[in-house]
Structure formats: C-alpha cells, structure tokens
Amino acid sequence: MGFVSDKTINRIKQSLTIVDVVRDYVKLDKKGRNYTGLCPFHMEKTPSFFVNEEKGVYHCFGCNESGNIFNFVMKIENVSFPESLKLLAKKAGIEIEYQDTQTASLHKEKELIYKINERAMFIYKFYLKEKEEGQAARDELKKREISDEMIDLFNLGYAPVEWDKLFNILVEEKYTVPMIMKSGLIIPSSKGQRYYDRFRNRIIFPIIDATDHVIGFGGRTMEDRENVPKYLNSPETDVFSKRHNLFALNTARNYIRESKQAIVVEGYFDVISLFQGGIKNVVAPLGTSLTEEQVVLLKRYADEIVILFDADRAGNKATIRSISLLLKTTLKIKVVELPIEYDPDSFIRKYGRDSLLKLIEKASSFLGFVVKDALKKYNRKTAEGKTNILNAIFPVLRSLSDEVSKDEVLRFLGQKIKITDSVVRREFQKFIKKGTVDRLNVPADTKLGSLTYAQRALCIIMLEKPEYTPTILNSVELNDFEDELAKTLFQAIVQYYERYQEIIFDEIFNLIENERIKSFVAEELLSSKYTRNLEKQVNDYIYRIKLDKIEKQIDRWKEKINQLKDFDALKTVEARIHNLHLSKEKLLKNKSNLVKLKS
C-alpha cells in the first residue's frame, strides 16, 4: 500500500479546522484571534498553548511544540504521518485514496510489525480457546471468573510451552526472521543459530494503541518457579514503548472522556475484572507506577485521576511516585485505599461492583494518603522517625499550590509527631532550600506515660539492676518494642542472658556495635535516674508497654471487623476483641502489682 493521495490530504484540510481537532484533546478558550489552553504535550498549570485557526497552526510557549493539524495528531496519538491521515479522514468522514510512491517504504516496516503482532495475537487466542495446550490457561481464567466476552474483548491468548512454536508458525507463513526479531516476539540463542519465542507458557494480554494497532504483549506465567518472572512485557520496539502507552486505553478512552475521570490500577487482571464489573474508565501502566509520558496521555481525556493500586508496600510506593508526577499537572488526584491483602481484582470479585464504587466515591485526597502512609511507616516517637516522616511528606507539600491546605497539614503534622508548630514550619522552609530535612534534635520524652521512654528504661534497669531481669523478661518480649534503639538493646540483653543466665554490664556493653546505643546507655547509667522507687518504676513501665500492646491489638481487630462479610469470621473476631477487653480489665485491676504477678 502506498501513500495517501494529495487529493485526500487536501479534502481533510478543507473539512477540518485545527480547532476542530485540538478541541477533542484540549479545553480551548478564545483570546482575541487565538485560542489558548493547557498544553497536552507537557505538564503545566498555566496555559501556554496557543492555536490560530486562520493560519491552521499551534504553538506552545512552554515546551516549544508547534505544527499543523497533522503534526498535532501525530504527536498526541504517537502515530506516523499516514496513520494521522487515517484518523483525520475517519473524523471527517472521508474515504482514503492511495498513490504509489517510493517513500512509502519508509513506513513499510512499521506496518509489517503491526501485521506480525496482529497475527501473533490471533495465534495466541486460538491456542487459548481451541487447543488442548490452553486448558490450564482456560482453567486459570475461569478461576478468576473472567468471562468469554472479556476474553474476546481484550483478545486474551495463551503462548504454548514449546520453545519455538510461534516462531515456526510465523516463518511458515512467510514472515522473515529479521522482521519477526524487530517485533520483539523472538529471542536469538547465544550463538545466534536458533530463535526462541519470548513468551512461553503464559497467558497473553495484547497491548493495543489508540489507533487499534497491536503494538506489544504482556504475559503472565503459568509456572510457579522463583527464577521465572511472574509478568513479562514486550521489549522496546519501533512501535512499542512502555513509557508512552497504557494497557486498555483503546477500550477505556471514550469512557474516560465521558466521565472526565481515569481509574489507574496496577495489573492486567485488575483492568479486566473492573471492566467486566461495569467500571470501564480504567487503565493500567505497563510497569509499577505511572510515567510522565503516561500522565500527559491521560491528561488528554481526564480531569481527575483515581489511583487504585494494591494494598501492599509496593503498591503504596507506586502510589507515592504517581502522586509526585500528577502534582505537576492540574489534574485532580484521589487515592483509594483497599483493605490489606487485596488488589482491585480480588476485591471486586469478593465484594462486588457496588462495594468498590463506594470505596472510589470515598477515596481520600492524595495528601491524606501521603500523611497516613508516612505516619504508618515510621516511628513518630523517635527523632529519626520524626525526621523520616517530614522527609516523606515535605516533597508533596512543596508541589502543592493550595496554601490553606499546606498550612493545615503542617499544623496537623506538629500535633501528630509532637513537635511545635514553629519547628515544623522552620524545617519546611529549610527543606525548600536544601531538599532534605536534617536529623531533628528532639528532646527525649521522660514522662512515665511515654512508651518509648518505658521501653528504653526497662533495658537500662536490667543493666544497672540485674536482679530485675527475670521479672522484666517474664513480662515483656521483643515484639512489644517499637523503638528501634530499645529493641536492639533489649535483644542484645536477652541473647546474653539466655546464654549465660546472668547480666555482666561490661561484656554486654562491648557486644554493642552501634555507637548511638552505646552513647545512650552510658549517658543513662551516669544519670542516676534508676535508684529510687525502682520497683514502682518497673511496674509502671511494664504496665505502659502491656496496655499499649492490648490497645493496638483491639484497634487492629476493630479495623478488620469493618471489612468482614462472613458471619462466622465476624463472630470469631468479635470473640477475640471481647477477650482482649477482658485482658485489659485484668491489667487495669492489677496495674500497681504487675512486678509480683506471673505472666
């Protein structure tokens, strides 16, 4: 097939104005002879993108992108010139006429890669739906409750386990080895004498761009081996770049444009399960978190991004990274927090569409998520923990233009990590200049009510008054300690005592490698704090640690109870909470006599 004829190109120019086309992607306001809007090619908050309808050109004064109607479509859809003509002809309702030309060969390779990818997609689909080898993959999809309709809509397939099944089929169909290599579907052997299929024994997810070209593939392994990656994507090719594409944008973009909202999930199955459940404005990045190019892509269709990543540490990290990118735009950002151990796929399958929609409706602000994540991750009672919290939150605050929200967060932070408002603000100003928060010099809390102080004090008492060691070890254990310094010190003491059944300060002190802990121990022992009312002190510290442990267990189970729908599980959790309350009552009743109690 040759180039599009000049006649067709002229008809497109006559039928469509540049404003007609740009308006599909950018909200434009008339300013004199020009139209202005936020540039779709880079992230900005103040409009620097201008369109002149009379001259048929656009220009961005922020990133210097400029051109005509065809350049715009090529750039925004990430397509070649012939492909831009196809899109514009379709919009104008014009039938394309072609003319032969030598320059058409420049685009021939891309067209051939598309063709190879499309053929591979149908081969994979055939193996999934028709062949005996695809039975395990069919069973897996059935277990995940993926319907036949979704299999067809997303063109799911199965890559056979044989080393070169796809390669041999494509060669038999007269595709050349160099072109199959350029598609990324095969890998040469180390000596280059044989070729192997990139995807083997995997459920296949075709990646299709906005112009309905098959540009690449993702594959989930059917094997359970540590050395086999769970997910595998096509490599970068002439037609495929992970950074510039999103899974399911071709099926979701009209729904995103209608709702002005894009829900971003992590995985292929998340997208398919949500789409099957009727939530169709959903896409997934082809990696762990969004890229800048994907954000620019989403900005063409959406005003709001809802991040719906997995409820695990990796998901939280990806959420934080995505928020940092999205903050550079005018997009509204919301974060949905799933119950622990759920991903969108498993949640919607267990609790249904309505439950997930309620979570999406109640999605927290991105700021609330960032603050909650930092407070959960770091110990707010230590200087090191406070510093880490500020370093986690300040980068997001710096990107925030809303001064009222910024002020509220700074005040809230001070209350939560128990440092004065003025200190938080001073550290924030330092962060803006330096890009980091130095370790805070926060005085230790020496009140008996302080959990951190109680944990540290018990360690020092065991070193100074070894006779209390059996009582303390009979009352608390390593898992009761949150403060890292106290935990490390307690562990060293326990290990020594269990081995030698006595406490010899000099020997334990020499075993401690951490200079900060050594300094703390020396300073505390020289302070003579632990001489009077020692039995009462030990009693109070043990009480504080035990009470904190019970209250946290109650809170954790109460959190879990809100997520349960199964009646028997609900009753089991309620019984555990009841028993914890009984333990708390017993502790309160004997709070002055714990040292003499047996655990």
N, C-alpha and C positions, 0 to 999 in steps of 0.2 A: 504494500500500500504506500502511495506517495504522499506528498504534502497536500494540505488543504489548498484549494484553488484561491486565487486572488479575488475572484468574484464572491466567494463565500465570505472571505475576510471583510470585504467592503460592505456586504449586506449586514454583517454583525455590527460594524461601526455605525451603520445607518439606523439599525434597530435599537441599539442600546447606548445610553449615555454612561459616562464613567460614574456619575452619581447613582444611577440605577443599580449598578453593580456593587459599588462600595457600600451602599446603604444596607446590603444584605449582611454585612460584617461589622459595620461601624455606625454608631449613632452620630448623625451629622447635624450640625446647626448652621443655618445660613448667616454669614457675616459679610455683608456687602456683596461683592461679586464672587466670593469664595464660600466654601463650606468647610467647617472645622470639626474635629473630633479627636478622641484619644487614639493614638497610633496603634494599629493592630500588630505591628512588627517589633515593638519593644515595649517594655513595661514602663508606664508613666502615669502620673496623676493629674497633670496639667496638659490640656490639649496642645499639641504642636504639629498635628497632621492636617494639611490643607488640600482641598480638592477644588479644581477650577473646571466647571462644567463646559464652559465655552471653548477652552483650549484642549479639554479632554485629558488633563494630566493631574497627578497628585504629587505632593512632596511633604516629607516630614522634616521639620527643622530640628528634631531631637536626634534622629539616627541617620538622616540624610537619604533615606529610601525615597525613590521617585520613579515615575514612569507613566505609562498609559494604561488603558483598560486591560490589555493583555498581560503587561508586566505585573499588574496588581494581582490578577488571578493566578499567574504562575507562582508568585511569591507566597500568597496567602494559602494556596492549596498545595504548595510544594510539588508542582507538576511542570512538565515540559511545555513548550510553546504549542505543539499540536494538541496536547491534552487540554490546555487552556481554551483552545478554539472549540474543542468538543463541548466543554462545559458551557461556554458562552452561546454556542449555537443551540444547545438544548434549552437554555434560558430564553433565548429569542424565538424559539420555535422554528428554527431554520434547518433544512436538510443539508448536510455537508457534501460538497463536491470535492474530489481529489484530483491532483495533477501529478504526473510523474516528474521526479527531479532527482538529480544525483545527491543533493544534500539530504534527502530523506534517509540515507544510510546512517547518518549521524544518530538518528533516533531508533534505528532498527534493533540495536542490541537491547535497549530498554524494553521495547515491545516484545522481543523474544523471551526476555527474562520473565516478564509478566505472563507470557503464554506457558512457559515451563512451570512456573509457580501454580498457575491455574490448573494445569494438567495434573501436577502432583497433588493438589487439593482433592481432585476428583478420585485419584487413585487411593489416597488415604481414606476417603469417605467410603469408597467401595469395599475396602478391607474391613472397615468398621461395621458396615451394615450387612454385607453379604458373605464374607469369608469366615471360615471356621476359626482362623487365627485371631479374629477380632472378638471372640466370645468373652474373653476375660475383660477386655475394654468395655464391651457392652454391659457386662455384669457390674463393672465399677460405676458406669454412668447410671445404671438402674438403681444401684445402692444409693447414689447421690440424688436420686429422684429427678434426673434430667430427662425430659420428655423427648419423644421422637421429633416433635415440632421444633424444639430448641436445637436438637442435633442438626436438623435441616437448615434452620435459620442461621446458625453460626457455622455451618458446614464442618462440623466436627469429624475427625477421622482417626485412623489408627495406623501407625507405622509398624510394619511387620518386624519380627525379631531378627530375621536374616540380615546379614551384613550388607548385602548389595542388591536387595530386591528392587527398590525404586530405581536405582541406577540402571540396572539391566532393562527394566521396562522402558525407561526414557530413551536409552540407546537403541533399543529395538524399534522405537517409534521415530527414529532418525534425528533425534536431537544430538548435537555434537557435545563431546566431552568438555571442551573449553567453556561453552555456554552453560552447561549444567553446573560446572565449577563456579561460574560467575553468579549463579542463582543462590549459592551457599548451601545447596541441598546435599552435596557430597564432600568428602574429605579424602585427599590422596594419602596413600600409605607413605611410610617414612622414606622409602626408596622411589616413590612416585610411579610404581609399576602397576598398582591396583588402586581402586577407588571404593570407598565405603559410604554408605548412607549416613548422614549426620544424625538423623532421627531413627532410632530403632527401639521397638517395644515400648512405644509411647502413645498416649492419647494426644491427638494433634489439634491445635487451635490455629486456624488460618488467621493471619493479620491482614485486614483489608483496608485500603485507604479511602479517602473521601470521594475518590473518582471510581470506586468499586474495583480497583486493581488488587490482586493478591500480591502483596509485597514481601511477605515473610511468614514465618511459622513459629509457634511456641509448642513445646511438647512436655507432657508430664509423664514421668517414668512409671512403668507398671512393675518395676523391680523394687525390692526392699534391701538395697545394699548401700553401705556407707560411702563407697567410692563412686557411686553413680549419682550425679546431681538430680535432685527432685524435678526441677524445671530447667528447660534448655530453650534458648531462642535462636533464631537465625542470626548469622553474623552480619556485620555491616556490609551492604552491597550497593550497587549503583542505584537500586530502587528502594532500599530499606535502611532506615536509621532509627534505632530505638528512641533516641532523644527527641525526635521530631514527630513521633506517632503515638497514638493511644489505641489500646485494644477496644474494639466495638464502637469507635466514633462513627463509623459508617452507619450503624444501626441506631445509634443514640442521638445523633446531632439534631435531628428535627424535634425530638422530644426535649432536648436541652434548650433549643431555640424557643420552643413554645413556653416552657416553664421558666426560662431565664435562670435555671439552676442546673448545675452539674454535680452529680454524686460521684466521688472518686473512691474506688476500692482498690485493694491490692492485687487480686488474682483473677484469672480467667473464670474459675468456677463461681467466684463472688458475683461477677458481672452476669453470668448466665442464670444463676439462681434468682437474682433480684429481677432480671428481665422477665423470667418465667413467672415470678410472683406479681408482675404488673408494675414494677418500678423500673421504668425504661430509660430514664435520663441518667444512665450510669456508664462509666468508662473505667479503664484501669491503665496506669502507666506500665511500661514494659520493663519494670525494674522495681526497686524497693520504695522509691519516692518520686515525686514529680520533678521534672527538669524545667529549666527556664523556657525552653522551646515549647514544651507541652502546656505550660501556663499561658503563653502567648496564644497557642492554638485554642485553648478553652475560652479565652477572653473574647474570641470572635463570636461565640454563641451564648455565653452565660454572663450574668451579673453577680451570681453567688456560687461559691464552691462549698460543698459539704464534704468534709474528709471523713471517710468511714473505713478506717484501717483496722487491722486485727488488734485484739485486746491483749497484746503481749509487749515485751520490751522492744523488740524490733519494730513493731507497729507504732509504738509511741515515738521512737526515734525518727521514723519516716514521717510521722505527723509533724513533729517539731521542724524538720528540714523543709517540709512542704509549706508550713506556715511562714517560715522565713522568706521563701520565694514569693508567696502570694501577697505578702505585705508590701511588696514593691509595686503592686498594682492597685487599682481602685476596686477590685473585686471584694465583695463581702465574703467573710470566711466563718464557717461554723464547723464544729468538731463533734461527732457522735461518739460517745463512749459506750462500747459494748461491755457486757458482763465479762469478767475474767474467763479465759479459756474458750471464748467464742470468736469466730470470724463471721463476716456477713452471711456467707453461705450456710454455715451450720446454724446460725441464729434464725434466719428466715425459714429454714426447713423445720426447726423445732417449734418456734413460736408463731410463725406466720407473718404475712404481709402487714397486717394492721399493727402488730406489736412493733415491727421495725419502723413503720411510718410514725408511730408515736415517739420513738426514740429520735428520729430525724427531726420531728417538729420541736422536740425539747432540746435539740442539740445546743451545747454550751457555746459561748463565744470562744474564739481561739485563745483569748487572753486568759480566760478562766481555766482552760485546759493546760496551758503552759505553766501557770502558777501552781495548779494542783499537782501536775506531774513533778515539778521541782520539789515541792514540799513532801511528796511521797517518796521521792528518790533519795533525798539527803536528810541527814540528822540535823534538825533545826536547833538542837540544844548545844551543839559544839561550834566553836569558832570556824573550824574547817567546813562544817556542814552549812553554816550561815553564808560563808563565802561562796560555796558551790551553788547555793540557791540563787544568790544575786547574780552570779555569772551566767546562770541558765536563763534568767528572766530578763535581765537588762538588755540583751541584744534585740529582743522582741519589742520591749518598751521604746527603745531608741528609734525603731521603724514606725512607731505609732504616731499619727499626726494629731489625734484627739487628746488635747492637753488635760481635759477633765478626767477622762478615763485613766490617763497616765498618773495623774495626781492621786486618784483613788487607789490605784494599785500600789503605789509607793507607800501610802498610809497603811494599807492592808498588810503589806509585807512587814513593815515595822512591828505591827501588832503580832503577827504570826511567829516571827523569829526573835521577838522580844529584844529589839534594839530601837533606840529613839528615832522618831520621825526625821530629825535633823541629820542623824548619821546616815540613814538610808538615802536621803536626798544628796548628801555630800558625796557618798560613794557612787551614786548615779552620775553626778557631774564629772567625777574622776574617770568613770567608765567611758563616758562620751569622748573624753580627751585621749585616754590610753587604750581603750578597747578591752580592758580586763579589770577585775576587782582584786586588789592585793589581799592577802590573808588578814581578816579582821582581827583587831586586838580587842576582843570582848572579854571583860572580866568574868571570872568563874562565878557561878551562882552557888553560894554556900548555904542557902536555906535548906532545912531538912526536907522540905517538900520537893526539892529538885531531884528528879530521877537520875540525871547524870551524876550529880554530886553523891547521891546514895550509892550508886554503883562503884564509883571511884573510892569512896570512903571505906567500903567493906574490904576492898583489896588492901588498902593501907593498914587497916586494923589487923588483917591476917598476918601482914609482915611485921607489924610492931608488937602485936599481942597474939602470938601463935596459938594460945590456948583457946581462942575463939574460932579457930579454923574449922574444927569438926562441926560446930553449930552452924556456921555460915554455909559450909558446903552441904549440910543436911537441909538447908532452907532454900538455897538458890542454885541455879545451874547456868551454864554458859549461854544457853538460848534466851535467858532472861535479860541479857545485857545488850543494850543498843549502842551505847557509847563505844566507839572503836578503841579508844585508849584503854578504857576499863576492861573491855572484852579481851584485848590482847594480854593485859596484865593478869587478869583472872585466869586465863588459860595457862599462862606460864606457872602461876602458883599451883593450880590444880595438878598439872603434869608432874611438877616436882613433888608435891605432897603424896600423890598416888604411888610414886615410885619409892620414896624414902620414909613415908609416914611421919614426917616432921617438917618444920619450917626453919631453914637457916638463911637469914636475910642476905648475907654476903654472896652466897652461892647463887641464889635466885637473881640477885641484882646483876651479877656477872653474866647470867644467861640472857639478859635482856639486851637486844641489839639496837632497838630503836632509841635514839638519843633523846627524843622528846619525852618518851615514857620514863627514861632514867632521870631526866631533869625533874619531871613531875614528882616521882617517888622521893627523890632527895629533898625537894622543897617541902613536901607534905610531912615527911618524918622529922624535919627540923622545926616544924611549926608548933609542935607540942599540942595539937588540937585534940588528940585522942588519948586523953589521960583521965578526965573527969566524966562521971556518969556514963561510962563506956557501955555497960550492959543496956542502958536505955537507948544510947545511940545506935547500937547494933540492932536492937529491937525495932527502932523507928525506920532504919534503912531497909531492913528485911520487909517490914510492913509496906513501905512505899513501893518496893520492887514487885512484891506479890500482888498488891492491889492493881498496879498498872498492868500487869500481865493478864489478870482476870478481866479487867475492863476492856482491854484491847480484844480479847477473845470474844467477849459479848458483842462488841461493835462489829467484828468480822462476821459473826454468825447472823447478826441482825441485817447486815448488808446482803448476805446470801439469801436470806428468807424472802426478800423482795423479788428475787429472780426465779423463785421456785413455783412450778405449777402442779407438780406431782404431789398428791395428798400425803402419801406415806413419807416422802422425803421431807415434806413440810412438818409433819409430826415429829420426825427424828430430830430436826433442827430445833424445833420448839423445846423438846426434852433436854437437849444439850444446853440451850440458853437457861432453862429453868435450873439445871444442875449447877451452872456457873454462878447464878444468883445465890444459890444455897451456899456455895463455896465462899462467895463474897460476904454473905451474912456471918458465916463462921469466922472468917478473917477479922471482920469488924468487931465481933464479940470478944475475940481474944487478942486484939491489937496490942495490948500492953503486956502480953505474956508469951510472945512468939518465940523468944530465945529458949524458953523452957519446954516448948511444945515439940513433939516429934512430928516429922513431916508425914 
